[in-house]
Amino acid sequence: MRAMDKILYGVAYYDEYMPYDRLDADIAMMKKAGINLVRIAESTWSTLEPQEGIFDFYHIDRVLKAMTDAGIYVIIGTPTYAVPSWMVLKHPDIMVTTEKGRSLYGARQIMDITNKSYLFYCERIIQKLIEHVAAHPAVIGYQIDNETKHYGTASPEIQREFLGYLKKKFHNDVEEMNREFGFNYWSNAIHSWEDFPDVRGTINGSLAGEYEKFQRELVTKFLAWQSDLVREYKRKDQFITHNFDFEWRGSSYGVQPDVNHFHAVTCLDVAGCDIYHPSQGKLTGAEVAFGGDLTRSLKRNNYYVLETQAQGFPEWTPYDGQLRLLAFSHLASGADLVEYWHWHSLHNACETYWKGLLSHDFAENQTYQEAITIGRDFQKLGESLIHLKKENKIAILVSNESLTALKRFPFTGGITYNDVVRWLYDALYEMNYECDFISPEYTCFSKYQAIIMPAFYCAPEETLIRLKEYVREGGVLVGTFKSCFANENVKVYHNTQPHILRECFGVSYDQFTVAEEVGLVGEYCKVEDRELVNGFMECLRVESGNEILSYVHENWGQYAAAVINSYGNGTGVYLGCMFSKKLLKKVLQNIMDKANIIQNAGSDGFPVIVRSGTNTQGKRIDYLFNYSGEKQSAWCPQKRCQELLSGKMLQEKDLIVIPKWGVIILEEVL
């Protein structure tokens, strides 16, 4: 069996960081835990090339030999996200220049990914490393770089390149740029390309948004360049992946502002990600599901979780059962690899207290003991759980351009773009509706029965036209406040909002404000429920739709808060404000009913989450997760199935008891 046809269960491993030689002992413990993969090399450039042009692959070679002997697969990471000091001393301009000036050496990810000297050394270390390891039988794939972003690069060289980008975009017509970006404001207009100013000082949202789009494409180009280098040496049976990360709020949270994942993924064979999440009593599984659904959607295929925590920060040390629950949670979203960062805890350096699977004493602990049960069950059930496929009926449309623009023009009240995305996603998740993610460039809208469109602020007209046609032909479209407001250049549309989708949603507005004790009433709530608007609100006028939520206020009570409208063969729903998740679930349930979308059965919702798919044998798999510290009841959603972990046979509606922080896995019996 090929390595890629097994569930891969791994750890990042750093022989270079060990306080003493314990490779054999580590491998013995890995084998006991069922670990069948390690990732090495991606953080150790200064060890691999201690001085310019002097290469030392001692640690690589000894780990590869030991892993081969043990039957453990290896992913090689290119070590380019943390540069050695000798390089910076020789070429100070390698350090990234941002709006704060040039970075100082010390941390990782502080270099200019376009710098020619940096790229020269990158190319050499990649070629030397991959040529050295490509033929090795243990090596099954490569991770290029690590959580790559543009790092705010704004050097003079980068700005010259950006100027060339703008010339191409506007066909060398500087006056067209002035008009489209609104540069007449505050005397920002330029009439010669030679007068173009330092972009770091701009107060213009259109220019700032375009520059961030340009920066994101630098990441796309950099990863594609690395991928091409690796492909020169890799075997045909080896893959290339990368570990995308997400907006960080103490853990993985939302759409990544500094990379367009849908663009950057094109150079990869397998999409990969890093998912870190709250733990203990704050564990809900939502971050695991969100990150997994987004990564799976990038190539519409299974993906790899290349980093997640075993213990991690002190506040993340998992309760008993949580590591196991989370491992299967990744598989339930379509992951084929679960890999912990990292194997052991460090004894010095800045991440000393980000604990690995093993603690500082390298001894077995409760988390490691739980990892043993995961490895055993992955080996036992792998044939049933590998390559889980999904055919979801709901898609969430996400936009890097809207995220960027709404940083410049934020919702008053502290709400951000990703808050709106997660508001909608988390409600669907807790109701046991699964979804995919799509980008504005996506063209196969008809694949989905419902499309959710959170705060689609920068909305190209061609995308809006396709969405309008999607509804006309029978789709259900849910839009929110701050959607369809500006074009892709952050230029506000000058007609009545919501622009092209006005007919589709059956609503219009020309005023908005920030709620101060504004209530809501309607089909799903009464005045006595005391539902309140959360921050920003649009004053909606109903044109052809039905008002489903109204504002309760002496002045704003004349306006609608949410409207549903029949358009062609489909339905448009527009939400003019944020409100409680409890109320949102009622609204979404009605919408899903209209779209004839049925949620995964087996539970009434959170804390019992049901995730489903089809395995390689064509059998339905249902995962029933209990994200709580108390046992929960569920019911069998299949006519006839087997509980894989116990072997017990079940029939439809049979009662199932799930222990605290537990998981039940059901496989259809055909």
C-alpha positions, 0 to 999 in steps of 0.5 A, spaced: 500 500 500 502 506 498 503 511 504 498 516 501 493 511 501 494 510 509 492 514 515 498 518 516 499 520 523 505 524 525 510 529 529 515 534 527 521 531 529 528 535 531 534 531 532 538 537 532 534 540 538 535 534 543 539 535 549 542 528 548 542 523 543 536 519 544 534 517 537 533 510 538 529 511 544 524 516 540 523 511 535 521 506 540 516 511 543 513 513 536 512 505 534 509 504 541 504 510 539 503 508 532 506 514 529 508 512 522 510 519 519 515 525 521 517 531 518 524 534 519 528 539 516 524 545 515 526 549 521 534 548 521 537 552 515 543 554 520 544 547 522 544 544 514 548 550 512 552 553 518 557 557 514 556 560 507 557 554 502 558 549 507 553 543 508 552 539 513 546 533 513 549 529 518 542 530 522 538 529 516 542 522 514 541 519 521 534 520 522 532 518 515 536 511 516 533 510 523 526 512 520 527 507 514 529 502 519 523 503 523 518 503 517 516 510 519 515 515 513 518 522 512 516 529 509 522 534 508 521 541 509 525 546 505 528 550 511 527 557 508 522 561 513 528 562 518 535 564 515 542 563 518 545 569 521 551 569 517 547 570 511 544 577 514 551 579 516 553 579 509 546 581 506 543 586 511 537 587 505 535 580 506 531 583 512 524 585 510 523 592 510 516 594 512 512 600 514 516 600 521 522 600 517 527 594 517 527 588 521 532 586 526 535 579 526 532 574 531 525 571 529 523 567 524 519 570 518 523 576 518 526 576 511 524 579 504 521 573 500 523 577 493 530 579 495 535 576 490 540 574 495 535 571 499 532 567 493 539 565 491 541 562 498 534 559 498 535 556 491 542 553 493 539 550 499 533 547 496 537 544 491 542 541 495 537 538 500 532 535 495 538 532 491 541 529 497 534 526 500 530 525 493 532 518 492 531 516 499 525 510 500 523 513 507 521 520 503 514 520 501 513 528 500 516 535 501 513 541 505 515 547 502 517 553 507 512 554 513 506 558 514 508 563 508 506 570 508 509 576 505 511 579 512 509 586 510 514 587 505 515 594 502 522 595 500 524 600 495 525 594 490 518 591 492 515 598 491 518 599 484 515 592 482 508 594 485 509 600 480 510 596 474 504 592 476 499 598 477 502 600 470 500 593 467 493 593 471 491 600 468 494 599 461 499 605 463 494 610 463 495 614 470 489 618 469 485 611 469 488 609 476 486 616 478 479 615 477 478 608 479 482 609 486 479 616 487 486 620 488 483 627 487 481 626 494 486 630 499 490 632 492 493 625 492 492 625 484 499 623 480 500 625 473 506 622 472 508 615 474 515 618 476 511 622 481 508 615 485 509 616 492 511 611 497 505 606 498 506 605 506 504 612 507 497 612 503 490 614 506 487 611 500 483 604 501 483 602 494 491 603 493 492 600 500 487 594 498 491 593 491 497 593 494 495 588 499 493 584 493 499 585 490 503 582 496 499 576 497 500 574 490 508 575 492 506 569 496 503 565 491 509 566 486 514 564 492 511 558 493 510 556 486 518 558 485 519 553 491 515 548 488 518 548 481 525 547 484 523 541 488 519 538 482 526 538 478 529 533 483 523 529 487 520 522 485 514 521 481 511 518 487 513 524 492 508 529 493 509 537 495 504 540 500 505 547 504 502 548 511 497 554 510 495 557 517 489 562 518 488 569 522 490 568 529 487 570 535 490 566 540 489 560 536 487 559 529 480 563 527 479 566 520 480 567 513 488 568 512 489 576 511 496 575 508 495 569 503 490 568 498 489 560 499 485 559 493 491 562 489 497 559 492 494 552 493 495 551 485 502 549 485 501 544 490 499 536 490 496 536 496 493 542 500 495 542 507 494 547 514 496 548 521 490 548 526 491 550 533 485 551 537 482 552 544 482 547 549 480 544 556 473 547 557 473 552 551 474 546 546 468 546 541 471 543 535 469 549 531 476 551 529 478 544 527 472 544 522 473 551 520 480 550 518 479 543 515 473 545 511 477 551 508 483 547 506 479 541 503 475 546 499 482 549 496 483 543 491 476 540 493 480 534 495 483 531 502 488 535 505 493 534 510 494 537 517 501 538 518 501 542 525 496 541 531 497 541 538 498 535 542 499 539 549 502 546 546 501 552 551 499 551 558 492 553 557 491 548 552 494 542 556 488 537 554 483 534 558 483 526 558 479 524 552 480 531 548 486 529 544 483 523 541 476 527 540 480 532 536 484 526 532 478 524 529 475 531 528 480 532 523 479 525 519 471 527 519 473 534 515 477 530 510 484 530 513 488 524 511 494 526 515 494 528 523 501 531 525 503 534 532 507 540 532 511 537 535 514 530 538 518 533 544 518 539 548 524 544 547 529 545 553 530 553 551 529 558 546 522 562 545 518 556 544 520 552 551 513 552 554 509 550 547 510 543 549 510 537 545 507 530 545 512 528 550 514 533 556 521 536 558 522 529 561 521 525 555 517 520 559 510 517 558 505 522 560 497 522 559 497 525 553 502 520 550 498 515 553 492 517 549 496 518 543 497 510 543 490 509 543 489 514 537 495 510 533 492 503 534 485 505 532 488 509 526 491 502 524 485 498 525 480 503 522 484 506 516 481 502 510 474 505 513 476 512 514 481 514 509 480 519 503 473 521 506 469 524 501 463 530 502 458 532 497 456 538 501 450 543 499 452 549 502 458 554 500 460 560 504 463 565 499 470 568 502 474 574 499 481 576 501 479 583 498 473 584 502 477 582 508 483 587 506 478 593 505 474 592 511 480 593 515 481 600 512 473 601 513 471 597 519 464 596 522 463 600 528 463 596 534 469 592 533 466 587 528 471 584 523 470 581 517 472 574 520 467 575 525 462 575 520 464 569 517 465 565 523 458 568 526 455 564 520 459 558 520 459 557 527 451 557 527 451 552 521 456 548 525 453 547 531 446 546 527 450 540 524 450 543 517 456 542 513 459 546 508 465 548 503 468 554 501 468 558 495 472 564 492 469 570 488 472 567 482 469 560 483 464 559 477 460 552 479 455 556 483 449 551 481 453 545 485 450 548 491 443 549 493 445 555 498 450 560 498 452 564 504 455 571 502 458 574 509 460 581 508 462 581 501 464 588 501 469 588 494 464 585 489 466 584 482 460 586 478 461 579 474 461 575 480 454 579 482 451 577 475 453 570 476 450 570 483 444 573 481 443 568 475 444 563 480 438 565 484 434 566 478 435 559 476 433 556 483 439 557 488 438 560 495 443 566 496 444 569 503 447 576 503 449 580 509 450 587 511 456 590 507 455 586 501 455 588 494 458 595 496 464 596 492 467 593 486 474 590 486 478 596 487 474 598 493 470 603 489 463 604 492 458 603 487 454 609 486 447 606 485 442 604 490 445 598 495 445 592 494 447 594 487 446 588 482 443 584 487 437 589 489 432 585 485 434 579 488 434 580 495 428 585 494 431 590 498 434 597 498 438 602 503 442 608 503 443 609 510 446 605 516 448 606 523 451 603 529 445 600 534 444 603 541 439 599 544 436 597 538 431 591 539 429 586 534 422 583 532 419 578 527 417 571 525 423 568 529 423 573 536 418 577 540 419 583 543 419 580 550 425 576 547 429 582 548 433 580 542 438 586 540 442 588 534 450 587 535 453 594 533 453 596 525 446 596 522 443 597 515 436 601 514 433 596 509 427 598 505 423 592 503 421 593 495 419 586 493 420 581 499 418 579 506 420 582 512 422 577 517 426 581 522 424 588 524 428 593 528 425 595 535 426 603 536 423 609 536 427 612 530 429 605 526 423 602 527 421 604 520 426 599 517 427 592 516 433 588 519 432 582 515 428 580 508 427 574 504 425 574 497 423 570 491 426 571 485 426 567 479 426 560 481 430 561 487 430 565 494 434 571 496 435 573 503 439 579 506 441 580 513 442 587 515 445 586 522 448 582 526 444 579 532 445 573 537 447 566 535 440 563 538 436 567 533 441 566 527 440 559 528 432 560 527 433 564 521 438 559 518 434 553 519 428 557 515 433 558 510 435 551 509 428 548 509 427 553 503 433 550 500 431 543 501 437 542 505 437 537 511 442 537 516 446 531 519 442 527 523 443 523 529 443 530 534 439 536 535 446 540 535 452 542 539 455 539 543 453 533 539 456 534 532 455 530 527 460 530 521 459 525 515 462 523 508 463 517 504 469 512 504 473 509 499 468 503 499 462 507 497 459 506 505 457 512 509 461 514 515 458 518 520 462 521 526 458 523 532 462 527 537 461 530 544 464 536 545 462 537 552 465 534 559 458 530 560 456 524 557 450 526 551 445 522 548 444 521 540 441 516 535 443 512 530 442 516 523 443 510 519 438 504 517 443 499 519 451 500 521 456 498 525 460 502 530 467 501 528 470 502 535 466 497 538 464 493 533 457 493 535 451 493 530 446 499 530 439 500 527 436 507 525 434 511 531 437 506 536 440 510 542 447 512 543 450 514 549 457 518 548 462 519 553 464 526 555 469 528 550 468 522 546 467 520 539 462 514 536 464 512 528 458 509 524 460 505 518 454 503 513 452 496 512 450 495 505 
